[in-house]
Amino acid sequence: MHPQREHVKYHRLVATNRPYQMSIPRMELGHELGHPSHGGISKGNETLTQPIIGSILTGIATGFKQLVDTSTSILLPSPPIEPVFVTTKSGKLRGQILTSRGGQKYYAFTGIPYAERAQRFEIAEPVRPWEGIRDALKYSPICPQVDRVIGKLGQVLGDEDCLYLNIYVPQEERCTVSPRLPVLFHIHAGSFLTGSGGLYDPFFFMDECVVYVSVNYRLGALGFLTTDDGVIGGNLGIKDNLAALKWTRENVEYFRGDKNSITLTGISSGGMISGHFMASPAAKGLFHRVIAQSGSAMTPFIIRDPKQYAARLGKLLNCNDESSLKLKECLKTKSYVDIIKEQSKITDWIVDFVRFGPVIEPTDALEPFQTKDPYLRIKNGEGSRVPLITGVTKDEGIFIKASALLRNKQALKELNANWYGLAPLVFLYDHINMSAKERNTISDKIKEFYFQGKPIGQETAQGLIDFNSDRYYNYGSWEEATLHSKFAPTYHYTLMFQGRFSVATLLFRLPKPVVSHGDDVQYLYRSYPIIPQPKRGSDGLKFSEHLIKLWVSFITSGEPSDVYPNVKEWIPFTSQKPSTLLLDLPAENFPDFRKERMEFWKSLNLRKFEFPHDA
């Protein structure tokens, strides 16, 4: 039996730089939410005063305003609010009730520790159970990262005590068809350098019957530096996500979640990590579906020579000993602020590069996550054979690298003058074992295909956008779909819908609308403060609602059945019959979408050079 609840309105605190004091009712103990044999909530009446500073948005680009402390965007309830609590294997939590876009009530538990405070450059230990009731009313500190937004450019935000997750649950009064709800486990974006779980507010998803989990994980050198010899292990940031996923599986039943129905999802680097999970033996059996948006395990951002970047960071911090053990000891004496600041100086050219990201670990590494290239694992069916949605946006490459090049005359001048030297470096095929003649031949083919042999500049801007799109995103997604579809149902998409706002158009003041990398976020999450939510009755809202329902149908069943009204089914992708769903109003199944461009990359045979014995 459930008590009467007062109507509660919620608002977002924005555009302030001072602490905001408010009284929040303290959540009191009642029946356990989601407990196998209990349900319901009770009210509390004590209050606590809590300073709250508004949103932080990191890792997008200059142009975003922020409200600065160590937490991210936080929803503030207008008092009074009603207490809600849950008892997990780790301890009791106090959360709060919020309201979704469609006016549905849901429970929010934020800032839940899934691991102990991580020791620098070590695998995180599982969180120890706590005594009493732990407040889960605000986001935790974000993991250390450099602010890339207006107002605090270059400032390091966050704290090394950052391994927390957030869980959102529909209220018991709705979603009664099944006692357990499917779980969406979100891995945030940010080029392995920035971001947090709290940036992706599930305000839209909470209209539906899913449990949503978002996670913080270590970033930059603190999460991905490795000496590649076992002294500093690789992929610590990915292993943080693995620890969070294990905690979720052990506890999600107390939040009405079904541990046997977990979908991994992520955009950009989050999509890449999701793909790595699909290819890793360490993650087998822990999840059941994947939605990889604008990033895949095939995306060419695996760090091929990680030890040199560890050494270069060491030199910047006066840790010059060649011994890996001495380097580790020295780096542990440095402040995380200095480490994060200095890592941004490690670049090989004008345009920024990912220098700390996923690696292939030695087979004798401690608790390895990935000891074999994910291309080989997925190609040979060694990964998790689970249903997959993978796809991209129409104009991926314009954000950020193509725009950065087109706006930098010196970079264009150097790229054109030294095409053979810079193209392999900038477009990530310099690591491949081939002769200089073979590499130059590939560079010639690329220049002819995308630029018709002309200099790269404003006249060939579309070619540069297409090249960036295909190299960094499109071909990786297509290749992942081609390989994985031999073993499990696979669905491929391209997001074509052009809304009123685009991240790239706003940031770079482009002369025409585009559908850039990151534009899908606004239709799935309340995230970007520079992009207003779609208005009632608008095509943007209609598209968002359709996309949410399409994703939820896949999250629920593994088959995207709730397709757009004009499309009866999403035709699966196979290697024999590649099919792409063009997400638009109306949507369309399109066979062999971008066939010429995908076949061009296939014809370059880069995989045969990388893996001559198993391509």
SVG drawing of the C-alpha trace seen along z (x, -y; Angstrom):
<svg xmlns="http://www.w3.org/2000/svg" viewBox="-3 -33 70 50">
<polyline fill="none" stroke="black" stroke-width="0.4" points="0.0,0.0 1.5,-3.3 1.1,-6.6 -0.4,-9.7 2.3,-11.8 2.4,-15.5 2.9,-16.9 6.5,-18.0 7.9,-20.3 11.6,-20.2 13.8,-22.7 17.4,-22.9 19.7,-25.4 21.7,-27.2 24.0,-30.2 25.2,-30.8 28.6,-30.8 27.7,-30.8 26.6,-28.0 22.8,-27.6 21.5,-26.7 18.2,-24.9 16.5,-22.6 16.1,-19.0 13.9,-16.6 16.0,-13.8 14.9,-10.4 13.6,-8.1 13.5,-4.4 10.4,-2.6 9.7,0.5 12.5,1.5 12.3,0.4 12.7,3.3 13.4,5.9 12.4,9.4 9.7,9.5 8.9,5.9 7.9,2.6 6.8,-0.9 8.1,-4.1 7.6,-6.1 7.9,-9.8 10.4,-11.6 10.3,-15.0 13.8,-16.0 15.8,-18.4 19.4,-19.0 21.0,-22.0 23.2,-21.2 25.2,-23.6 24.6,-22.9 26.3,-24.5 24.8,-23.9 25.9,-22.2 29.3,-21.4 29.7,-20.4 33.2,-19.3 34.8,-17.8 32.6,-19.2 34.5,-22.4 34.8,-26.1 31.4,-27.8 29.6,-26.1 28.9,-28.0 29.4,-26.2 28.7,-26.2 31.8,-25.1 32.4,-22.6 33.3,-19.0 29.8,-17.7 27.9,-17.8 24.5,-18.9 22.1,-18.3 18.3,-18.5 17.1,-20.5 13.7,-19.6 11.3,-22.3 10.6,-21.4 8.9,-19.5 10.2,-16.2 9.4,-12.7 12.0,-10.3 12.8,-7.0 15.4,-4.5 16.7,-1.1 18.8,1.5 21.6,3.0 24.3,5.5 26.6,2.6 24.3,0.8 21.2,-1.4 20.7,-4.4 18.5,-7.5 17.3,-8.9 14.6,-11.2 11.6,-11.3 11.9,-13.3 9.6,-13.9 10.3,-12.9 9.7,-14.8 6.3,-13.2 5.3,-13.9 6.1,-10.4 7.6,-10.0 10.8,-8.1 13.4,-7.5 16.9,-8.9 19.9,-7.6 23.0,-9.5 26.6,-9.3 26.6,-5.6 30.1,-4.2 30.8,-1.1 34.5,-0.9 36.8,-2.1 38.8,-5.2 41.2,-4.0 44.9,-3.9 46.7,-5.7 47.6,-3.4 46.0,-0.4 42.9,1.7 40.1,0.4 38.9,2.6 35.2,3.3 33.4,1.0 33.2,2.1 29.7,2.2 28.8,-1.0 26.8,-1.4 23.7,-3.4 21.9,-5.2 24.0,-6.8 22.6,-9.9 22.3,-9.4 20.9,-12.9 23.6,-14.5 26.3,-13.6 29.7,-12.6 32.9,-14.5 33.8,-13.9 37.1,-12.2 40.0,-14.7 40.0,-16.4 40.8,-19.7 37.9,-22.1 37.4,-23.0 34.6,-25.5 34.3,-29.2 35.2,-30.7 37.7,-28.1 39.7,-27.1 42.7,-25.0 41.5,-24.5 41.6,-21.0 38.3,-19.9 37.3,-16.8 38.8,-14.5 40.5,-11.1 37.8,-9.8 35.3,-9.6 34.3,-6.0 30.5,-6.4 27.4,-5.5 23.9,-6.8 20.7,-4.7 17.2,-5.9 14.1,-3.7 10.5,-4.1 8.0,-4.3 6.3,-1.1 2.8,-2.3 3.7,-2.1 5.6,0.6 3.7,3.4 3.8,5.9 7.0,7.5 8.4,7.5 11.9,6.8 12.8,4.1 15.5,4.1 18.6,2.2 20.4,-0.4 24.1,-0.8 25.5,-4.0 29.3,-4.6 29.9,-8.3 31.7,-10.0 34.6,-12.5 37.6,-11.1 38.8,-9.2 39.8,-12.6 36.6,-14.3 33.0,-13.8 31.0,-12.1 28.0,-9.9 26.0,-12.8 26.2,-14.7 23.6,-12.3 20.4,-13.0 17.8,-10.3 14.9,-12.7 13.6,-11.4 14.2,-7.7 12.3,-7.9 9.1,-8.1 9.7,-4.4 10.0,-1.2 13.7,-0.9 16.3,-1.2 19.1,-3.5 22.6,-3.4 25.4,-5.9 29.0,-5.7 32.1,-7.8 35.5,-6.2 39.1,-7.4 40.2,-9.5 43.3,-10.6 46.6,-9.4 45.0,-8.5 42.8,-6.0 44.7,-4.9 48.5,-5.5 50.4,-2.2 54.0,-1.2 53.0,1.9 55.0,4.2 52.8,5.0 54.1,2.3 51.3,-0.2 48.5,1.9 46.5,0.7 42.8,-0.1 42.2,-1.1 39.3,-3.3 37.7,-0.5 38.2,1.8 36.4,-0.8 33.4,-0.3 33.8,3.4 33.7,3.0 30.6,0.8 28.9,3.3 29.6,6.1 28.3,4.0 25.2,3.3 24.6,7.0 24.9,7.8 22.5,5.0 20.2,4.0 17.4,6.4 17.0,4.0 16.1,1.3 13.6,3.5 16.2,4.2 16.8,7.5 20.4,8.5 19.7,10.9 18.6,8.1 21.4,5.5 22.2,3.3 25.5,1.5 25.4,-1.8 27.7,-4.7 28.3,-7.5 31.7,-8.3 34.4,-7.0 31.5,-5.4 30.5,-3.5 34.1,-2.4 34.3,-1.1 31.0,0.7 32.6,2.4 35.6,3.4 33.3,5.0 31.7,7.0 35.2,8.2 36.6,8.9 36.6,12.3 36.6,10.5 33.1,9.1 31.5,12.3 28.1,13.1 27.8,9.7 25.5,8.0 23.1,9.0 22.8,6.3 24.9,3.3 24.0,0.0 27.2,-1.6 26.6,-5.2 29.3,-7.0 32.1,-4.7 33.0,-1.1 35.7,1.3 36.9,0.9 37.4,-2.8 41.2,-3.4 41.9,-4.9 43.7,-2.0 47.0,-3.3 49.7,-1.3 52.8,-2.5 51.6,-3.4 55.0,-3.2 56.4,-6.1 53.5,-8.3 54.1,-7.2 57.7,-8.2 56.9,-11.5 54.5,-12.4 57.2,-11.4 59.7,-13.8 57.2,-16.6 56.9,-15.9 60.6,-15.4 60.2,-11.7 63.1,-10.8 64.2,-7.4 63.8,-4.8 62.7,-2.1 59.0,-1.5 58.9,-1.0 60.8,-4.2 58.5,-6.1 55.4,-4.7 56.8,-5.7 57.7,-9.2 54.3,-9.8 52.6,-8.8 54.3,-11.7 52.9,-14.2 49.5,-15.9 46.7,-14.8 46.4,-18.5 49.9,-18.5 49.4,-15.1 46.2,-16.3 47.7,-19.6 50.9,-18.1 49.2,-15.3 47.6,-17.9 51.1,-18.9 51.8,-15.5 50.9,-15.9 52.7,-15.1 51.2,-17.9 49.0,-20.9 45.7,-19.0 44.9,-17.3 45.4,-13.5 44.1,-10.8 47.3,-9.7 45.8,-7.9 43.1,-5.4 42.4,-1.7 45.4,0.6 46.1,4.2 47.5,5.6 50.3,8.2 48.9,11.7 50.6,11.9 49.1,8.5 47.2,8.4 43.5,9.0 43.8,8.1 40.7,6.8 41.9,6.9 44.9,9.0 44.0,9.3 42.9,6.8 39.1,6.5 39.0,6.8 40.4,10.3 38.1,11.3 35.0,10.1 36.0,11.4 36.6,14.9 33.5,14.9 35.4,14.9 33.5,12.0 30.0,11.8 27.5,12.9 24.8,10.5 22.4,8.4 24.0,5.1 22.9,1.7 25.7,-0.3 25.7,-3.5 26.7,-7.1 25.4,-10.5 25.3,-11.9 28.2,-14.4 30.3,-12.8 33.7,-14.2 32.9,-17.9 33.2,-17.7 35.9,-18.3 38.9,-17.5 37.7,-18.7 36.5,-22.0 39.8,-22.4 41.8,-21.8 39.6,-24.1 39.9,-26.9 43.7,-26.6 45.5,-27.9 48.9,-26.9 47.7,-23.3 46.3,-23.1 49.5,-24.6 51.6,-22.0 49.3,-19.1 49.3,-20.0 53.1,-20.5 53.8,-17.3 50.9,-15.0 53.0,-11.8 54.4,-12.5 51.4,-13.9 48.4,-12.1 49.3,-8.7 49.9,-10.4 46.7,-12.6 44.5,-9.8 45.9,-7.0 47.6,-4.6 51.2,-5.5 51.4,-2.5 50.7,0.1 53.7,2.2 54.2,1.5 56.9,0.0 57.2,-3.7 56.1,-3.0 53.0,-1.1 52.1,-3.9 52.5,-6.6 50.4,-4.6 47.6,-4.5 48.0,-8.3 47.7,-8.9 44.6,-6.8 43.0,-8.7 43.8,-12.1 42.4,-11.1 39.2,-9.5 38.3,-12.4 40.0,-15.4 40.4,-14.5 44.1,-15.2 43.4,-18.9 44.8,-20.7 42.9,-20.4 41.1,-23.6 37.7,-25.4 37.1,-24.2 37.5,-20.5 36.0,-20.9 33.2,-18.4 35.9,-15.8 37.7,-16.5 34.5,-16.1 33.7,-12.8 37.3,-11.5 37.2,-12.3 33.7,-10.8 34.8,-7.6 38.2,-7.1 37.2,-7.8 33.6,-6.6 31.7,-5.3 34.0,-2.5 34.6,-1.3 30.8,-1.0 30.3,0.6 33.2,3.1 31.9,3.9 28.4,4.6 29.9,6.7 31.9,8.9 29.5,9.2 26.5,9.9 27.9,13.4 27.4,14.4 24.5,12.3 21.6,10.1 23.0,6.7 21.3,3.4 23.0,0.5 21.8,-3.1 22.7,-6.6 21.1,-9.5 19.9,-11.8 17.4,-14.0 18.4,-17.6 16.9,-19.4 17.0,-23.1 20.3,-22.9 23.6,-21.1 26.6,-21.1 29.0,-21.7 26.9,-24.5 26.6,-26.3 30.3,-25.9 31.9,-26.6 29.2,-29.0 28.9,-26.9 27.2,-28.5 24.7,-25.5 23.0,-23.0 24.7,-19.7 24.1,-16.5 27.4,-16.3 29.1,-14.0 27.3,-14.3 24.0,-15.6 22.2,-12.4 22.7,-13.2 20.0,-15.9 17.3,-13.4 18.2,-10.9 19.4,-12.8 19.0,-16.2 22.6,-17.2 23.9,-20.1 23.0,-23.4 23.5,-25.3 20.8,-23.3 17.2,-23.9 14.9,-20.9 12.6,-20.2 9.3,-22.2 6.0,-20.6 4.5,-19.7 7.9,-20.2 9.5,-17.7 12.4,-17.6 10.2,-16.3 8.5,-13.8 11.9,-12.5 13.2,-12.3 10.1,-10.3 10.4,-7.9 14.1,-7.4 13.6,-6.7 10.9,-4.1 13.0,-2.5 15.9,-2.1 13.7,-0.9 12.2,1.8 15.7,3.1 16.7,2.7 13.6,4.8 13.8,7.6 17.0,7.4 14.9,6.7 14.1,3.1 10.4,3.6 8.9,0.2 10.1,-1.3 8.8,-4.5 5.2,-4.5 6.2,-4.4 8.7,-1.5 7.3,1.9 10.7,3.4 14.3,2.5 16.0,4.8 19.0,6.5 22.5,5.9 24.3,8.8 27.6,9.1 25.8,10.4 23.1,7.7 24.2,4.6 21.2,2.5 21.1,-0.8 18.1,-2.4 18.2,-6.1 16.8,-7.7 14.7,-10.6 11.1,-11.7 10.2,-9.6 12.7,-6.8 13.9,-4.5 15.7,-1.2 18.5,-1.7 20.5,1.1 24.3,0.6 24.2,-2.9 27.5,-4.7 28.6,-1.6 31.2,-3.3 32.9,-4.9 32.8,-1.7 34.1,0.4 37.0,-2.1 38.2,-1.6 37.8,2.1 39.9,2.0 42.8,0.4 43.4,3.7 44.7,2.0 43.7,5.1 45.9,7.3 48.9,5.1 48.0,5.1 47.3,8.8 49.0,10.5 48.3,14.0 44.6,13.4 43.0,10.6"/>
</svg>
